[in-house]
Amino acid sequence: MKLNRAVPSILLVIASINFLPVSFAALRVAASASQDKIVTSHISEEEANNIRIYKIANKAVVNISTISAPEDSMFNLVPHEGFGSGTVISEDGYILTNYHVIQHANTLRATIFDGTVLQAKVVGVDPPNDLAVIKIDLPLSIKLTVIPYGDSSGLEVGARVFAIGNPFGLDRTMTQGIISSLGRTLKLENGRLIKGIIQTDAAINPGNSGGPLLNSQGKLIGITTAILSRSGQSAGIGLAIPINIAKQIVPQLIANHQIVRPDLGIQAVQVVDKGLRVTKLDEKGPAAAAGLCGAKLSVYQQGPFTIQSLDVNAADIITAVDNVNVHSVDDLLSYLELKKPGQVVTLTILRGERKVKIAVKLTTANVL
């Protein structure tokens, strides 16, 4: 896509931060000392509600710092430190955050409300929904605050919301705004789409990722994850993953350390006018076993050279699953996620000029 040079491009920025900031220790101490003071005079009813929400919810937000060790061009390890946020979801130390916050971390640390820094471990991750659960082991003297779950299915545009997180490493910062839109779609780096995204104008900046988005009752309705911006900083378009998605995923991550998803055994497809052309099959997968045809690899000798050619015209084109039309990869994957391993789906395919139906028994997908 070409952009007018006079107009800067718009960036989708995941709201975590990956740099080594100056020390914020003094600011943390000052903030902690003032956060428990109650202002009782010259405040409106709305301000009193804002204060009430913050005094309860801020203690359930942790500052997650990550240390990763990518290799430079000379193969020397150069540690990098990043920051994000996390939301306490249980008194025994389970914390919900974004997958991209902890994705490349070798070491995780969580700073809780009283400034205590604790080592954290990854419990489970769900990259397709950019969610992860980590856990800290608490001293017996510390009791965590948990933000109660809300319901993201009944949200309305215009409703007031609050975001709490650690922008640029500044602990437990609260901003407020409204729900600007609902039902947005966020495209991740892996090409998957997260649907039903909440859009808000509450200020969200790098470092906010994984923090809570709260309604006016102080209940958790979303996990802040990204911003749309020309500068990489808040421009009034923040995005949050609806909490109802997390409510379905978190119990599985805690219990099984992974999300059990069904697998069709198709490794790659090409979007064409009529549907999805199968370009690569798992030869030992259920689709191949059921008789689905992928692209054919031809190998032939031409003089001293060995030539390989991929004939995509021989591949089947999937047009529907259980009579539900599919036009994109997300259409296919979204439908399959409604199923469980062991269930059977019927693929409608085009094989040349013929329409064929093939029943495929789903297996368990490999963990990412």
C-alpha positions in Angstrom: 0.0 0.0 0.0 1.4 3.4 -1.0 1.1 6.3 1.4 1.1 10.0 0.7 4.5 11.3 1.9 2.8 14.2 3.6 0.9 11.8 5.8 2.9 9.7 8.3 2.0 6.0 8.3 -0.1 4.5 11.1 1.5 1.8 13.2 -0.1 -1.0 15.2 2.0 -1.0 18.3 1.8 -3.8 20.9 1.6 -2.0 24.2 4.6 -3.5 25.8 8.0 -1.8 26.0 11.4 -3.3 25.1 14.1 -1.1 26.4 16.2 -0.5 29.5 14.8 2.6 31.1 16.3 4.8 33.8 15.6 3.8 37.4 12.0 4.6 38.5 12.7 3.6 42.1 12.1 7.1 43.5 8.9 7.4 41.5 7.7 4.0 42.7 8.3 4.9 46.4 6.5 8.3 46.0 3.6 6.7 44.2 3.2 3.9 46.7 3.2 6.4 49.6 0.5 8.5 48.1 -1.8 5.8 46.7 -3.3 4.8 50.0 -4.2 8.4 51.1 -7.9 9.1 50.8 -9.0 12.5 49.6 -12.3 13.3 51.2 -12.9 17.0 50.3 -13.8 18.9 47.2 -14.4 15.8 45.0 -17.4 14.9 42.9 -19.3 11.7 43.0 -17.7 10.6 39.8 -14.2 11.4 41.1 -15.0 9.5 44.3 -15.9 6.4 42.2 -12.7 6.8 40.2 -10.6 6.9 43.4 -12.5 3.9 44.8 -11.8 1.8 41.7 -8.1 2.8 41.7 -7.5 2.1 45.4 -8.9 -1.4 45.0 -7.7 -2.4 41.5 -4.2 -0.9 41.4 -3.0 -3.5 43.9 -4.0 -6.2 41.5 -1.7 -4.9 38.7 1.9 -6.1 38.6 4.9 -4.8 36.6 6.4 -7.6 34.6 10.0 -7.2 33.6 11.5 -9.6 31.1 15.1 -10.4 30.2 15.9 -12.0 26.9 19.3 -12.8 25.3 19.2 -12.4 21.5 22.4 -12.9 19.6 24.1 -10.1 17.9 26.0 -10.4 14.6 29.1 -11.7 16.3 27.1 -14.3 18.2 27.7 -12.6 21.5 24.7 -12.7 24.0 23.4 -9.2 24.5 20.7 -9.2 27.2 17.6 -7.0 26.6 15.1 -5.9 29.2 11.5 -5.2 28.5 8.5 -4.2 30.5 4.8 -5.0 30.5 1.9 -5.4 32.8 0.0 -8.2 34.4 -3.4 -8.7 36.1 -3.7 -10.8 39.2 -6.5 -13.3 38.8 -6.1 -15.4 41.9 -4.9 -14.9 45.5 -2.4 -17.7 45.1 -0.4 -15.9 42.5 -1.7 -16.5 39.0 -1.3 -13.5 36.7 -2.9 -12.9 33.3 -0.9 -11.0 30.7 -0.3 -10.9 27.0 1.8 -13.6 25.3 3.9 -11.0 23.5 5.0 -9.5 26.8 6.7 -12.8 27.8 7.3 -14.4 24.4 11.1 -14.1 24.2 11.9 -13.9 27.9 14.5 -16.1 29.5 13.8 -14.6 32.9 10.6 -13.1 34.3 10.2 -10.8 37.3 7.0 -9.4 38.7 6.9 -6.3 40.9 3.7 -6.4 43.1 1.8 -3.5 44.7 4.2 -3.1 47.8 7.4 -3.0 45.6 8.3 -6.7 46.3 10.1 -8.2 43.3 9.4 -11.9 42.8 10.5 -14.4 40.2 7.7 -15.6 37.9 7.3 -18.7 35.8 5.2 -19.3 32.8 2.2 -21.6 33.4 0.8 -21.6 29.9 0.5 -19.6 26.7 -2.1 -19.1 24.0 -0.4 -17.3 21.1 -3.5 -17.3 18.8 -5.2 -15.1 21.4 -2.1 -13.3 22.6 -2.7 -14.4 26.2 -0.5 -16.0 28.8 -0.7 -17.0 32.4 2.3 -16.7 34.7 2.7 -17.5 38.4 4.6 -16.0 41.4 5.2 -17.8 44.7 4.2 -15.4 47.5 5.6 -15.0 51.0 3.0 -15.9 53.6 2.9 -12.3 54.8 1.6 -11.0 51.5 -2.0 -11.2 50.4 -2.9 -10.3 46.8 -5.9 -8.4 45.6 -7.9 -9.9 42.7 -10.0 -8.0 40.3 -13.3 -9.6 39.8 -14.3 -10.7 36.3 -16.9 -8.7 34.4 -18.8 -9.6 31.3 -17.6 -8.3 27.9 -20.6 -9.5 26.0 -22.9 -6.7 27.2 -20.6 -3.7 26.6 -21.8 -0.5 25.0 -20.0 2.2 23.0 -19.8 5.3 25.2 -19.5 3.4 28.5 -16.7 4.7 30.8 -13.6 2.5 31.2 -10.3 2.6 33.1 -6.9 1.2 32.1 -4.3 0.5 34.7 -0.7 -0.5 33.8 2.9 0.4 33.7 3.5 2.7 30.8 7.2 3.2 30.2 7.8 1.4 33.5 5.8 3.8 35.6 4.0 1.5 38.1 0.2 1.3 38.3 -0.7 4.3 36.2 -4.5 4.7 35.7 -6.1 6.4 32.7 -9.7 6.8 31.8 -11.8 7.1 28.7 -14.8 5.5 27.0 -15.4 2.5 24.8 -15.0 4.0 21.4 -16.0 0.9 19.4 -16.7 -2.8 19.7 -16.1 -5.8 17.5 -12.8 -4.6 16.1 -10.4 -7.3 14.6 -6.8 -7.4 15.6 -4.4 -9.2 13.2 -1.4 -10.8 15.0 2.1 -11.4 13.5 1.2 -15.1 12.9 -1.7 -14.0 10.6 -4.4 -15.1 13.1 -7.2 -12.7 13.8 -8.6 -11.9 17.3 -12.2 -10.8 16.9 -14.5 -8.8 19.1 -11.6 -6.5 20.2 -12.6 -3.5 22.4 -11.5 -0.1 21.2 -11.0 2.7 23.8 -9.6 6.2 23.9 -8.2 5.6 27.4 -4.5 6.4 27.1 -2.5 3.2 26.5 1.2 3.4 26.0 4.2 1.0 25.7 4.3 -1.0 28.9 0.5 -1.2 29.3 0.2 -4.6 27.6 -1.3 -7.2 29.9 -2.9 -4.7 32.2 -6.7 -4.6 33.0 -9.4 -2.6 31.3 -12.1 -2.0 33.9 -15.7 -0.9 33.7 -17.2 1.8 36.0 -17.9 -0.9 38.7 -14.2 -1.8 38.7 -14.7 -5.2 37.1 -12.3 -6.7 34.6 -13.7 -6.4 31.0 -10.5 -6.6 28.9 -6.8 -7.0 28.8 -5.0 -4.0 27.1 -2.8 -5.3 24.3 -2.1 -2.7 21.5 -2.5 0.8 20.2 -2.8 2.3 16.8 -0.5 5.2 16.5 1.7 7.3 14.1 4.3 7.9 16.8 4.3 4.6 18.7 2.7 6.3 21.7 -1.0 6.8 22.6 -3.1 8.5 20.0 -6.5 7.8 21.4 -6.9 4.4 19.8 -6.2 1.6 22.3 -7.2 -2.1 21.8 -8.1 -4.6 24.5 -8.9 -8.4 24.3 -12.4 -9.0 25.7 -12.3 -10.8 29.1 -14.8 -13.4 27.9 -12.1 -14.8 25.6 -9.7 -15.0 28.6 -12.4 -16.6 30.8 -12.6 -19.6 28.4 -8.8 -19.9 28.1 -7.4 -19.3 31.6 -8.8 -22.5 33.2 -7.2 -24.6 30.5 -3.9 -22.9 30.8 -3.8 -23.4 34.6 -5.0 -27.0 34.5 -3.2 -28.3 31.3 -0.5 -25.6 30.7 -1.8 -25.4 27.1 -5.0 -25.0 25.0 -6.1 -28.3 23.5 -7.2 -27.5 19.9 -8.2 -29.8 17.1 -5.9 -30.4 14.1 -7.0 -30.9 10.5 -3.6 -31.9 9.3 -3.3 -29.0 6.7 -0.1 -27.1 7.0 -0.6 -24.4 4.4 -3.3 -23.0 2.2 -3.6 -20.4 -0.5 -6.6 -18.1 -0.7 -8.1 -18.2 -4.1 -11.4 -16.9 -5.5 -13.3 -20.2 -4.9 -11.9 -20.9 -1.4 -8.7 -22.2 0.1 -6.3 -24.2 -2.0 -4.4 -26.8 0.0 -0.7 -26.2 -0.8 0.9 -28.4 2.0 -0.5 -31.4 3.9 0.9 -33.2 6.9 1.5 -36.6 5.2 0.6 -38.4 8.5 -2.3 -36.1 9.4 -6.0 -36.7 9.3 -6.7 -34.8 6.1 -4.2 -36.8 4.1 -5.5 -40.0 5.6 -9.0 -39.1 4.6 -7.9 -38.6 1.0 -7.4 -34.8 0.7 -4.9 -33.8 -2.1 -2.3 -31.1 -1.7 0.0 -29.6 -4.3 2.2 -32.2 -6.1 5.9 -31.9 -6.0 7.6 -33.0 -9.3 11.3 -33.8 -9.5 13.0 -34.2 -12.8 16.5 -34.1 -14.3 17.5 -31.6 -16.9 21.1 -32.1 -17.9 23.3 -31.9 -14.8 20.5 -30.1 -12.9 17.8 -31.5 -10.7 14.6 -29.5 -11.1 11.8 -29.4 -8.5 8.4 -28.1 -9.5 5.2 -27.6 -7.4 2.0 -28.2 -9.2 -0.7 -26.3 -7.3 -3.3 -27.0 -9.9 -3.5 -30.5 -8.7 -4.4 -29.4 -5.1 -7.9 -29.6 -3.7 -9.7 -26.3 -3.0 -11.7 -26.2 0.3 -14.9 -24.3 -0.1 -16.8 -25.2 3.1 -16.6 -27.1 6.4 -19.8 -28.7 7.5 -21.6 -26.6 4.8 -20.2 -23.4 6.3 -18.4 -21.5 3.6 -14.8 -20.5 4.1 -13.0 -17.6 2.4 -10.0 -17.1 4.6 -7.6 -18.9 6.9 -9.4 -17.3 9.8 -12.7 -18.6 8.6 -11.4 -22.1 8.7 -9.5 -21.9 12.0 -12.4 -20.1 13.8 -14.8 -22.9 12.8 -12.3 -25.6 13.8 -11.9 -24.1 17.3 -15.5 -24.8 17.9 -14.7 -28.5 17.6 -12.8 -31.0 19.8 -10.2 -33.6 18.9 -11.9 -36.8 17.9 -14.9 -35.1 16.3 -15.5 -35.4 12.5 -15.9 -32.5 10.1 -17.0 -32.7 6.5 -15.0 -30.7 4.0 -16.6 -29.6 0.7 -13.8 -29.4 -1.9 -13.3 -28.7 -5.6 -11.2 -31.3 -7.3 -10.8 -30.1 -10.8 -14.4 -29.4 -11.9 -15.9 -31.9 -9.4 -17.4 -31.0 -6.0 -16.5 -33.7 -3.5 -17.3 -34.1 0.2 -14.6 -35.7 2.5 -15.1 -36.6 6.2 -12.1 -35.9 8.4 -11.6 -37.0 12.0 -9.8 -34.3 13.9 -6.7 -35.0 16.0 -5.0 -33.0 18.7 -2.9 -30.1 17.4 0.7 -29.8 18.4 1.5 -27.2 21.0 3.1 -24.0 19.7 
